[in-house]
Amino acid sequence: MPTKKKSKSKNILFIGRWQPFHEGHRKMIGEAIKEGHNVIIAIRDTKVSKSNPYSVAKRKNMIAKIY
């Protein structure tokens, strides 16, 4: 009886502020996608401030333009 091939795919959750979403983030997430994993990107809700200059909506749009 043939056996089912086990999937090596994993669900990977990336949580961050992404202030802003930069090349290092893109490479890290891109590698997980290339390896065939299901990727979930969670955006931490932070109030706009000097150290957090982008709203959640702006960061979501930055990420959505790439993926």
N, C-alpha and C positions, 0 to 999 in steps of 0.2 A: 504494500500500500504506500503510495507516495506521501511524503511528509510535506507539510506547509513550510515554506521558507519564512523564517522569522524576520519581521521588519526591524531594521536598525533605527528607524525613525523614532525620534523622541519629541515630546512637547517641551519647548524651551521658553521660559518666561524671562524677559529682560525688563527690569524696573529701573526707572531713572527720572531725573529732572529734565535731562536732555536740553541743557541751557548753554549753548544751542546744540542741536544734533550735529555732530561733526564727523570728520573722516574716520577717526578711530572707532566711533560707534558704528558707522556704516560697514567698516571692515569686519568688526566683531559679529555683527548680525548677519552680514553677507556670508561669512564662513559657515555659520549654522545652517543657513538656507542651502548653500552649496552641498553640504553634507546630507541634505534631504530631511532635515528636521522641520517640524512645524514650529513657527516662531510667533510668539505673542509679545507685543511691545506695550508695556504699561507706562503711562505718563503720570508722574507724581504731581499732584495738585499743589502748587505753591502760589503764594500771593506775589504779584508783580512787585519787584523791588530792584535796588541797584544790583544785587547779586543774582537776581532772578528776573532778567529784563523781558522775558517773553511769556505771554499768556498760554494757558493750556491749548487753546484753539490755534494759536500761532505755531506752537511746537508740533501739534498734531498735523497741521498742514505741511510743515517742513518734512516730517517723516513720510507723510502720504505722497509727497512729490517723488520720493525715492522708491517707495514700495507700493 
